[in-house]
Amino acid sequence: MAHPELFLKKNEDHRLRKGHLWVFSNEVDTKRSPLESFSAGDLVHIASHDGKTLGTAYINPQTLVCARLLSRKANLKCGVNFFKDRISTALQLREKLFAKPYYRLVFGESDGLPGLVIDRFGNVLSVQITTAGIERRRASLVDALVELLSPEAIVLKNDNSQRQLEGLTLESEVIYGQLPEKLIIEENGTQFRIDILGGQKTGWFYDHRSSRAQLAGFAKGQRVLDLFSYTGAWGVPAALAGAIDVTCVDASESALALALENAKLNRTEGNMQFVCSDVFEFLKRARLDNQLYDIIVLDPPALIKRKKDFKQGYEAYRRLNHLALQVLSKNGILISASCSHHLTRDNLHELLRSSGKHIDRHLVFFASGGQGPDHPIDPALPETEYLKTFFCSVSSCL
């Protein structure tokens, strides 16, 4: 049975023809295809103004991004076999890249599955669905995962605020199998216990994997400050690599409790301390107390979630970096990151330049990083590139 057609206005097909996958509601010819005639999650046949086929998408008439393309083919069937095919392709890439099954298995649009993120923690899968189109096909998705991977457990981590925009409920639940009492993963030779149901996002952040390995390469003998430390993903490997002192700072007591547990798991608790505090306040106190650190990791959560929040978020990033530089020791290293898509690499570059200049410090970049290879970037979708990191060597002003 043919899917109903969603016609675009004249000249609104250029982005899709270049490879993008999104249709915005203001691009739809609502006279020929009224949005109110569709239900959230319906499959539709996307057609240009002159009737040429652009592909199959799912639709949510209530959202700004009202349709997301699944295939360039018309009348695609989106059942178990569809999910098995897309996930198998994603799996083949990850198995080429990683020796052990700890990675992001599916990264939304980059893996041809918009609205879906899956993290693999050995035999446990953490699934995050953010669109009505995938939610409608959840049963087929789960069946595909069970057939392909025979997991011990599948957790739906659906407490993301984006679901509210799609008119979906917020919940986290085990929908297949049973979670082990303790779930241990491995990254760069370091072990971590994770809490999927109680943790942020899917329960872990694989995206900084490469940058964290780089930090471990020069942490030996250094005093390290890990800001927004969460469960110790930066701090524990630094201590394991020989840092003489690591201070983890986070506002979440539960995250820090798990960070301590991870330190004990790797036998690094002897040279680590965990401070529950607002990071801005911690940095102000550290400056007043003349506390200095050789390496500072500044990896905050997304401070610019929407384009309209750019000005306020940019100022927050600027203040954080400015304060961090003030408690960095002579010839120290600042690792500054942003996961906000709306803060570009150039924005962070300029922010760091101006912060160094403002306090008379000479700042140079000796390395830069981004999201790990299990978060692949689709060159036609700039939205799939979000993480940027600068490694800065900071000395007295020339």
Rosetta blueprint (number, residue, H / E / L):
1 M L
2 A L
3 H L
4 P L
5 E E
6 L E
7 F E
8 L E
9 K L
10 K L
11 N L
12 E L
13 D L
14 H H
15 R H
16 L H
17 R H
18 K L
19 G L
20 H L
21 L L
22 W E
23 V E
24 F E
25 S H
26 N H
27 E H
28 V E
29 D L
30 T L
31 K L
32 R L
33 S L
34 P L
35 L H
36 E H
37 S H
38 F L
39 S L
40 A L
41 G L
42 D L
43 L E
44 V E
45 H E
46 I E
47 A E
48 S L
49 H L
50 D L
51 G L
52 K L
53 T E
54 L E
55 G E
56 T E
57 A E
58 Y E
59 I E
60 N L
61 P L
62 Q L
63 T L
64 L L
65 V E
66 C E
67 A E
68 R E
69 L E
70 L E
71 S E
72 R L
73 K L
74 A L
75 N L
76 L L
77 K L
78 C L
79 G L
80 V H
81 N H
82 F H
83 F H
84 K H
85 D H
86 R H
87 I H
88 S H
89 T H
90 A H
91 L H
92 Q H
93 L H
94 R H
95 E H
96 K H
97 L H
98 F L
99 A L
100 K L
101 P L
102 Y E
103 Y E
104 R E
105 L E
106 V E
107 F E
108 G H
109 E H
110 S H
111 D H
112 G L
113 L L
114 P L
115 G L
116 L E
117 V E
118 I E
119 D E
120 R E
121 F E
122 G L
123 N L
124 V E
125 L E
126 S E
127 V E
128 Q E
129 I E
130 T L
131 T L
132 A H
133 G H
134 I H
135 E H
136 R L
137 R L
138 R H
139 A H
140 S H
141 L H
142 V H
143 D H
144 A H
145 L H
146 V H
147 E H
148 L H
149 L H
150 S L
151 P L
152 E L
153 A E
154 I E
155 V E
156 L E
157 K E
158 N E
159 D L
160 N L
161 S L
162 Q H
163 R H
164 Q H
165 L H
166 E L
167 G L
168 L L
169 T L
170 L L
171 E E
172 S E
173 E E
174 V E
175 I E
176 Y E
177 G E
178 Q L
179 L L
180 P L
181 E L
182 K L
183 L E
184 I E
185 I E
186 E E
187 E E
188 N L
189 G L
190 T E
191 Q E
192 F E
193 R E
194 I E
195 D L
196 I L
197 L L
198 G L
199 G L
200 Q L
201 K L
202 T L
203 G L
204 W L
205 F L
206 Y H
207 D H
208 H H
209 R H
210 S H
211 S H
212 R H
213 A H
214 Q H
215 L H
216 A H
217 G L
218 F L
219 A L
220 K L
221 G L
222 Q L
223 R E
224 V E
225 L E
226 D E
227 L E
228 F L
229 S L
230 Y L
231 T L
232 G L
233 A L
234 W L
235 G H
236 V H
237 P H
238 A H
239 A H
240 L H
241 A L
242 G L
243 A L
244 I L
245 D E
246 V E
247 T E
248 C E
249 V E
250 D E
251 A L
252 S L
253 E H
254 S H
255 A H
256 L H
257 A H
258 L H
259 A H
260 L H
261 E H
262 N H
263 A H
264 K H
265 L H
266 N L
267 R L
268 T L
269 E H
270 G H
271 N H
272 M E
273 Q E
274 F E
275 V E
276 C E
277 S L
278 D L
279 V H
280 F H
281 E H
282 F H
283 L H
284 K H
285 R H
286 A H
287 R H
288 L H
289 D L
290 N L
291 Q L
292 L L
293 Y E
294 D E
295 I E
296 I E
297 V E
298 L E
299 D L
300 P L
301 P L
302 A L
303 L L
304 I L
305 K L
306 R L
307 K H
308 K H
309 D H
310 F H
311 K H
312 Q H
313 G H
314 Y H
315 E H
316 A H
317 Y H
318 R H
319 R H
320 L H
321 N H
322 H H
323 L H
324 A H
325 L H
326 Q H
327 V L
328 L E
329 S E
330 K E
331 N E
332 G E
333 I E
334 L E
335 I E
336 S E
337 A E
338 S E
339 C L
340 S L
341 H L
342 H L
343 L L
344 T L
345 R H
346 D H
347 N H
348 L H
349 H H
350 E H
351 L H
352 L H
353 R H
354 S H
355 S H
356 G H
357 K H
358 H H
359 I L
360 D L
361 R E
362 H E
363 L E
364 V E
365 F E
366 F E
367 A E
368 S E
369 G E
370 G E
371 Q L
372 G L
373 P L
374 D L
375 H L
376 P L
377 I L
378 D L
379 P L
380 A L
381 L L
382 P H
383 E H
384 T H
385 E L
386 Y L
387 L L
388 K E
389 T E
390 F E
391 F E
392 C E
393 S E
394 V E
395 S E
396 S E
397 C L
398 L L
